């Protein structure tokens, strides 16, 4: 039973940066399945969208094309923590951000393969 807990949300100025943290109870490694951790977000009036993905086994990452270069996913296995570094934030980035765990899918940005979700952390970028 994987447990996830996001933290680090809050208010940030336009153009600023913020780093979210996600405490993960365990990084699953299973033969024949590529488990990993992903970050998603949902803004008011929009569908939930994938931001980034990191495989537990080899650390390989993927990013949504629209966000690549501004957002970075990292991991500190010793602290059982995953991070989302966010730069050059604007009002359109205001959303609830979720940490997730699941099996990799080519369609992960559409929530495919996701089994566990955190409760979310609100990030507000003032305009």
C-alpha positions in Angstrom: 0.0 0.0 0.0 1.9 3.0 -1.3 1.3 6.2 0.6 2.0 9.7 -0.9 2.1 13.1 0.7 2.8 16.3 -1.2 4.1 19.4 0.5 5.7 22.8 -0.4 2.7 24.4 -2.2 1.8 28.0 -1.7 2.0 31.4 -3.2 4.7 32.4 -5.7 5.3 35.5 -7.8 5.0 35.4 -11.6 8.4 34.5 -13.0 9.4 32.9 -9.8 10.3 29.3 -8.8 9.0 26.8 -6.4 9.9 23.2 -5.5 7.3 20.7 -4.4 8.1 17.6 -2.3 6.4 14.2 -2.2 7.1 11.7 0.6 6.8 8.2 -0.9 6.3 5.2 1.4 8.2 2.9 -1.0 9.6 2.9 -4.5 8.3 -0.2 -6.1 10.6 -2.5 -8.1 8.9 -5.4 -9.8 10.2 -7.7 -12.4 8.3 -7.3 -15.6 6.7 -4.0 -14.8 8.2 -0.5 -14.9 6.9 1.3 -11.8 7.6 4.9 -11.4 6.5 8.2 -9.9 4.7 11.0 -11.7 3.6 14.6 -11.1 0.2 15.8 -12.4 -1.8 18.9 -12.0 -5.3 20.2 -12.4 -6.2 23.8 -12.9 -9.6 25.3 -12.4 -11.8 24.5 -15.4 -9.2 22.2 -17.0 -8.7 18.5 -17.1 -5.9 16.9 -15.1 -2.7 16.7 -17.0 0.6 14.9 -16.7 3.8 16.9 -16.0 6.6 14.5 -15.6 7.5 10.9 -14.9 10.5 9.0 -13.4 11.0 5.3 -13.5 11.9 3.8 -10.1 14.4 1.3 -11.5 16.6 3.3 -13.9 15.6 6.9 -13.1 14.6 7.6 -16.7 12.4 10.7 -17.0 9.8 12.0 -19.4 8.0 15.3 -19.6 4.9 16.7 -21.1 6.1 18.5 -24.3 4.4 21.8 -23.2 6.3 21.9 -19.9 9.7 20.5 -20.8 12.5 22.9 -19.8 10.6 24.6 -17.0 9.7 21.7 -14.8 12.2 19.1 -13.5 11.5 15.9 -11.5 14.2 14.6 -9.2 14.5 12.0 -6.5 16.3 11.5 -3.2 15.9 7.8 -2.5 17.6 8.1 0.9 14.9 10.4 2.0 12.1 8.6 0.2 11.2 11.9 -1.5 10.4 13.0 -5.0 10.7 16.7 -6.0 9.2 18.8 -8.7 11.3 21.9 -9.5 9.2 24.6 -11.2 10.7 27.6 -12.8 9.4 30.7 -14.7 6.0 30.3 -13.2 3.0 32.2 -14.5 -0.7 32.5 -13.7 -1.5 29.6 -16.0 0.5 27.3 -13.7 -1.9 27.9 -10.8 -3.3 24.4 -10.0 -3.5 21.6 -7.6 -0.4 19.4 -8.0 -0.5 15.7 -7.4 2.2 13.1 -6.8 1.4 9.7 -8.2 2.7 6.1 -8.4 2.0 3.6 -11.1 3.2 1.4 -14.0 4.7 3.3 -17.0 2.4 3.8 -19.9 3.1 5.6 -23.2 -0.1 7.4 -22.3 0.9 8.4 -18.8 0.1 12.0 -19.4 -3.5 11.0 -19.7 -3.5 9.1 -16.3 -3.0 5.7 -17.9 -1.3 3.2 -15.5 -1.6 5.4 -12.4 -2.6 3.4 -9.2 -1.9 5.7 -6.3 -2.5 9.4 -5.8 -1.6 12.0 -3.2 -4.2 14.4 -1.9 -2.6 17.3 -3.8 -0.9 20.6 -3.1 -2.2 23.9 -4.2 0.2 26.2 -6.0 -1.0 29.8 -6.6 1.0 32.1 -8.9 -0.2 35.7 -8.4 -0.7 38.0 -11.3 
